[in-house]
Amino acid sequence: MGRPRILLPTPGNTHDAKVAIQTINAVPPSVYLVADKGYDSNALRLWLIERGTTPVIPSKANRKVQIEHDRKIYRQRNVPRMRESTDQPLNRDAASAHGSLPA
């Protein structure tokens, strides 16, 4: 979560997983990398482990041998952080489609 640190333009028909290693390599290693099933590949998992990062990626349904992942950490991937949501004050009138306008 946070601001983007890298921009890697690719053709519109290129899947994100194809450039995942290049993109992840641009930031310092972390303890975990949480990603969805679209990033389930042996190459990415092996690279992350060699880097010292634990992959938290659920296996695709068609994987013959399912690889376990930390479900508790994976469930937290889309939980907004309180600090990030309160960094800037919310102007409810401007944010609302029903904001009042001066007559």
SEDOSE-864275 format. One record per residue: residue number from 1; chain; x, y negated, z of N, C-alpha, C in turn. Coordinates in pm, whole numbers, plus 50000, padded with zeros to 5 digits. Each point is the difference from the previous one (the first is absolute). Layout:
BEGIN
> num,chaine,n.east,n.north,n.up,ca.east,ca.north,ca.up,c.east,c.north,c.up
> NUM,A,X,Y,Z,X,Y,Z,X,Y,Z
...
//
This chain:
BEGIN
> num,chaine,n.east,n.north,n.up,ca.east,ca.north,ca.up,c.east,c.north,c.up
> 1,A,50083,50116,50000,49917,49884,50000,50088,49876,50000
> 2,A,49958,49900,49934,50076,49878,49997,50011,49946,49859
> 3,A,50097,49915,49982,50019,49938,49869,50084,50088,49910
> 4,A,49972,49997,49869,50081,50080,49907,50145,49954,50001
> 5,A,50090,50095,49990,50143,49968,49998,50063,50026,49865
> 6,A,49929,50069,49914,50055,50033,49869,49888,49996,49897
> 7,A,50036,49957,49881,49907,50002,49888,50069,50077,49889
> 8,A,49942,50109,49959,50059,50084,49897,49898,50017,49888
> 9,A,50005,49912,49900,49902,50009,49891,50018,50129,49920
> 10,A,49890,50065,49970,49999,50122,49920,49887,49990,49899
> 11,A,50005,50082,49896,49886,50003,49907,49873,50041,50074
> 12,A,49886,49958,49950,49874,50028,50066,49966,50146,50013
> 13,A,50060,50085,49917,49969,50143,50006,50101,50078,50084
> 14,A,50084,49933,50077,50098,50067,50085,49943,50013,50141
> 15,A,49999,50122,50052,49950,50023,50135,50100,49949,50101
> 16,A,49951,49948,50112,50087,49945,50105,50102,50102,50051
> 17,A,49963,50126,50003,50089,50103,50054,50127,50014,49916
> 18,A,49993,49965,49872,50117,50012,49913,50111,49903,50040
> 19,A,49965,49888,50061,50101,49901,50040,50007,49986,50152
> 20,A,49944,50095,50071,49995,49993,50147,50140,49995,50061
> 21,A,50090,50083,49955,50135,50005,50060,50071,49867,49979
> 22,A,49991,49943,49879,50063,49871,49974,49943,49892,50091
> 23,A,49870,50001,50016,49933,49898,50081,50036,50015,50147
> 24,A,49992,50122,50052,50027,50025,50142,50147,49973,50031
> 25,A,50088,50028,49904,50144,49981,50019,50036,49853,50020
> 26,A,49912,49908,49963,50027,49857,50013,49983,49949,50142
> 27,A,49944,50080,50089,49981,49960,50139,50078,50094,50091
> 28,A,50035,49955,50120,50075,50087,50091,49918,50124,50038
> 29,A,50069,50110,50032,49929,50122,50039,49914,49977,50125
> 30,A,49889,50073,50006,49913,49994,50117,49986,50141,50057
> 31,A,49938,50011,50115,49983,50130,50062,49902,50085,49920
> 32,A,49889,49939,49956,49897,50069,49923,49971,49926,49872
> 33,A,49955,50074,49899,49942,49939,49881,49863,50064,49983
> 34,A,49896,49919,50010,49863,50049,49988,49950,49967,49860
> 35,A,49954,50103,49930,49949,49981,49863,49885,50097,49977
> 36,A,49920,49971,49896,49888,50088,49971,50044,50117,49911
> 37,A,49904,50085,49966,50029,50123,49925,50065,49975,49865
> 38,A,49980,49883,49944,50059,49968,49870,50153,50002,50003
> 39,A,50058,49989,50117,50145,49999,50014,50055,50135,50046
> 40,A,49919,50104,49993,50042,50134,50042,50087,50062,49892
> 41,A,50131,49989,50018,50094,50066,49908,50119,50051,50079
> 42,A,50054,50112,49957,50115,50058,50068,50119,49905,49994
> 43,A,50019,49935,49885,50115,49910,49984,49994,49884,50098
> 44,A,49883,49938,50014,49986,49887,50092,50018,50046,50145
> 45,A,49939,50112,50035,50014,50051,50137,50146,50029,50034
> 46,A,50071,50066,49909,50140,50035,50023,50085,49873,50014
> 47,A,49976,49904,49912,50076,49874,50006,49976,49928,50131
> 48,A,49875,49996,50046,49969,49933,50127,50070,50069,50117
> 49,A,49997,50131,50001,50065,50075,50109,50150,49975,50000
> 50,A,50062,49998,49881,50144,49971,49990,50030,49859,50049
> 51,A,49906,49911,49986,50015,49861,50041,49977,49983,50151
> 52,A,49947,50104,50064,49974,49993,50143,49859,49954,50033
> 53,A,49911,50005,49902,49862,49957,50016,49909,50122,49997
> 54,A,49906,50006,50093,49903,50110,50002,49883,49966,49908
> 55,A,49978,50081,49895,49885,49973,49913,49869,50041,50068
> 56,A,49903,49909,50000,49867,50030,50051,49907,49989,49879
> 57,A,49999,50108,49923,49926,50004,49874,49919,50129,49996
> 58,A,49868,49991,49992,49922,50123,49990,50026,50069,49866
> 59,A,49987,50130,50000,50022,50078,49877,49881,49986,49907
> 60,A,50028,50004,49871,49892,50003,49901,49926,50132,50015
> 61,A,49875,50003,49960,49917,50120,50013,50055,50115,49915
> 62,A,50067,49969,49890,50048,50106,49911,50140,50050,50036
> 63,A,50058,49952,50109,50133,50049,50043,49982,50141,50053
> 64,A,50082,50092,49951,49986,50141,50039,50028,50020,50148
> 65,A,50105,49936,50050,50032,50007,50143,49981,49860,50058
> 66,A,49897,49983,50080,49970,49871,50059,50108,49962,50101
> 67,A,50043,49875,49998,50102,49950,50092,49929,49920,50108
> 68,A,50029,50031,50124,49938,49931,50113,50049,49855,50007
> 69,A,49915,49914,50050,50036,49861,50024,49939,49959,50134
> 70,A,50052,49893,50057,49950,49953,50129,49868,49928,49978
> 71,A,49890,50066,50030,49867,49945,49974,49972,49875,50083
> 72,A,50054,49996,50120,49977,49884,50087,50063,49875,49939
> 73,A,50122,50012,49953,50067,49886,49936,49930,49965,49870
> 74,A,49961,50101,49922,49935,49975,49871,49869,49924,50018
> 75,A,49923,50031,50103,49873,49932,50025,50020,49851,50030
> 76,A,50116,49963,50048,50028,49860,50036,50040,49914,49880
> 77,A,50012,50058,49881,50055,49928,49885,49918,49879,49958
> 78,A,49870,50002,50018,49917,49888,49956,49940,49920,50114
> 79,A,50049,50020,50122,49950,49925,50115,50068,49864,50000
> 80,A,49923,49893,49987,50064,49867,49999,50061,49969,50136
> 81,A,50112,49936,49997,50066,49963,50125,49939,49871,50052
> 82,A,49976,49995,50129,49935,49884,50060,50081,49874,49977
> 83,A,50131,50006,50014,50084,49882,49984,49986,49944,49859
> 84,A,50001,50086,49900,49990,49954,49863,49865,49937,49971
> 85,A,49896,50050,50061,49867,49946,49972,49974,49869,50074
> 86,A,50083,49967,50099,49978,49876,50074,50112,49899,49979
> 87,A,50087,50023,49901,50110,49907,49976,49950,49862,49962
> 88,A,49896,49993,49919,49949,49872,49957,49855,49987,50043
> 89,A,49961,49879,50041,49860,49983,50040,49907,50021,49880
> 90,A,49884,50050,50026,49903,50027,49896,49901,49884,49991
> 91,A,49992,49942,49883,49901,49896,49977,49876,50071,49946
> 92,A,49906,50028,50085,49884,50080,49962,49916,49934,49892
> 93,A,49989,49869,49999,49923,49933,49895,50064,50022,49864
> 94,A,50130,49987,49993,50068,50016,49872,50001,50145,49956
> 95,A,50004,50092,50095,50007,50142,49966,49865,50058,49967
> 96,A,49893,49932,50034,49866,50052,49981,49940,49953,49868
> 97,A,49929,50088,49936,49929,49962,49879,49882,49911,50033
> 98,A,49961,49997,50128,49887,49921,50042,50042,49878,50080
> 99,A,50125,49958,49981,50050,49884,50073,49917,49877,49970
> 100,A,49988,49914,50098,49919,49880,49980,50078,49895,49924
> 101,A,49935,49934,49910,50061,49892,49923,49935,49870,50039
> 102,A,50076,49890,49995,49938,49871,50033,49891,49966,49900
> 103,A,49892,49936,50046,49887,49967,49913,50028,49880,49915
//
